[in-house]
Amino acid sequence: MNEQSIQAKQGEIEFRRTLSAQELGHDCHIPEAFSHHEIMPVIERAIGETRRDFEQLAGKGIPLSPFLEIGAERGHRSFVLCNEFDAWGFAFDLSLDALQFGDRLIAEFGFANTPIRICGDAYRLPFRSDTLPFVCIFATLHHVPDPLPLVAEVRRVLYLSLIHI
């Protein structure tokens, strides 16, 4: 297993801390990253895309609850599942700062239901084997040097007998 080093994880956490601060309007600047004024329209578009994706999956009979979103970032996909698809589940990310950005989503979009937000290492998911019917990962695998152990962890927690493809 070519697991991400602790230094790489710490670097990712620090980058997400600075990025979240910038998106919340604090004094910091990451070139080519969105400002606090620019980020909400981007997230609003992503919510629309997420809604369409989950509508397609639900239309195929794929159970969306309970769910685990790995690499949840701000959690907007998990918030959509909780608020528009009567689902419940977990938004999981290495960065606590990114997950805490979800508080702004609650305020901006009026989300009443929230996922359980968990900060942790996706190489070691804190779930029992064969317990979750729906696991999603968006724009995350490119952040890990070897995605196979992460995929093995997903397989471990995924309850495959519920899949109807």
C-alpha positions in Angstrom: 0.0 0.0 0.0 1.4 3.4 -1.0 -0.5 5.4 1.6 -0.4 9.2 1.7 2.4 10.4 4.1 1.5 12.2 7.2 3.3 15.3 5.8 1.1 15.2 2.7 -2.0 14.8 4.8 -0.9 17.8 7.0 -0.3 19.8 3.9 -3.7 19.0 2.5 -5.3 20.0 5.9 -3.4 23.3 6.0 -4.3 24.1 2.4 -8.0 23.4 3.1 -7.8 25.5 6.3 -6.5 28.5 4.2 -9.0 27.9 1.4 -11.9 27.7 3.8 -10.8 30.9 5.5 -10.5 32.7 2.1 -14.0 31.4 1.1 -15.4 32.8 4.4 -13.9 36.2 3.7 -10.9 36.1 6.1 -7.6 37.8 5.3 -5.7 35.3 3.2 -5.2 34.7 -0.5 -4.7 31.6 -2.6 -4.2 32.7 -6.2 -6.8 31.2 -8.6 -9.1 30.1 -5.8 -12.5 31.6 -5.3 -13.1 34.5 -2.9 -16.0 34.5 -0.4 -18.1 36.5 -2.9 -17.4 34.0 -5.8 -17.8 30.7 -4.0 -21.5 30.6 -3.3 -22.6 30.8 -7.0 -20.1 28.0 -7.7 -21.6 25.9 -4.9 -25.1 26.7 -6.1 -24.3 25.4 -9.6 -22.7 22.3 -8.0 -25.9 21.7 -6.0 -27.9 21.7 -9.2 -25.6 19.2 -10.8 -25.6 17.1 -7.7 -29.4 17.1 -7.6 -29.6 15.9 -11.2 -27.0 13.1 -10.5 -28.9 11.9 -7.5 -32.2 12.0 -9.3 -30.8 9.7 -11.9 -29.5 7.3 -9.3 -32.8 7.3 -7.4 -34.7 6.8 -10.7 -32.6 3.6 -11.2 -33.7 2.3 -7.8 -30.3 2.8 -6.1 -30.8 3.3 -2.4 -29.3 6.7 -1.3 -29.6 6.2 2.4 -27.8 5.7 4.6 -24.9 7.2 2.7 -21.3 8.0 3.1 -19.7 10.8 1.1 -15.9 10.5 1.2 -14.0 13.7 0.4 -17.1 15.7 1.2 -15.3 19.1 1.4 -18.0 21.6 2.3 -20.6 18.8 2.4 -23.0 20.4 -0.2 -23.7 17.0 -1.8 -24.5 15.4 1.5 -26.7 18.4 2.4 -28.6 17.8 -0.9 -29.1 14.1 0.0 -30.4 15.0 3.5 -32.7 17.8 2.4 -34.0 16.8 -1.0 -33.9 13.0 -1.0 -35.0 12.2 2.6 -31.7 10.5 3.1 -29.4 10.5 6.1 -25.7 9.7 6.3 -22.2 11.0 6.7 -20.1 13.7 5.2 -16.5 12.5 5.6 -13.4 14.6 5.0 -9.8 14.9 6.1 -10.3 18.7 6.7 -12.3 19.8 9.7 -12.2 23.4 8.3 -13.8 22.3 5.0 -16.5 20.4 6.9 -17.2 23.4 9.1 -17.9 25.4 6.0 -21.2 23.5 6.0 -22.4 25.9 8.6 -22.4 28.6 6.0 -24.4 26.4 3.6 -27.0 26.0 6.3 -27.2 29.8 6.6 -27.1 30.5 2.9 -29.4 27.8 1.6 -31.7 27.2 4.6 -30.8 23.5 4.9 -32.9 22.1 7.8 -31.3 18.6 7.8 -27.6 18.0 8.1 -25.4 15.1 7.5 -23.2 13.8 10.3 -19.9 15.4 9.6 -16.8 13.3 10.4 -13.2 14.4 10.1 -10.9 11.5 9.5 -8.6 9.4 7.2 -10.4 7.7 4.4 -7.8 4.9 4.5 -9.4 3.9 7.8 -13.1 4.5 7.7 -14.8 4.3 11.1 -17.7 2.0 10.0 -18.4 -1.6 10.3 -18.0 -3.8 7.2 -21.1 -4.3 4.9 -23.2 -1.6 6.5 -23.7 1.2 4.0 -25.7 0.8 0.7 -24.5 4.0 -0.9 -21.0 5.5 -0.9 -20.0 8.4 -3.1 -16.7 10.0 -3.9 -16.5 13.2 -6.0 -13.2 14.7 -7.2 -11.2 13.1 -4.4 -9.3 10.1 -5.7 -6.7 12.3 -7.4 -5.7 13.6 -4.0 -4.4 10.2 -2.8 -1.2 8.6 -4.2 -2.7 5.1 -4.4 -6.5 5.0 -4.6 -6.7 1.1 -4.4 -6.6 0.9 -0.6 -9.3 3.6 -0.4 -11.4 1.7 -2.9 -10.8 -1.5 -0.8 -12.1 0.5 2.3 -15.2 1.5 0.3 -15.7 -2.1 -0.7 -15.4 -3.1 3.0 -18.1 -0.8 4.2 -20.4 -1.1 1.2 -23.4 -3.4 1.5 -23.4 -4.7 -2.1 -26.4 -6.9 -2.0 -28.6 -3.8 -2.2 -27.3 -2.6 -5.5 -29.9 -2.7 -8.4 -28.0 -1.9 -11.5 
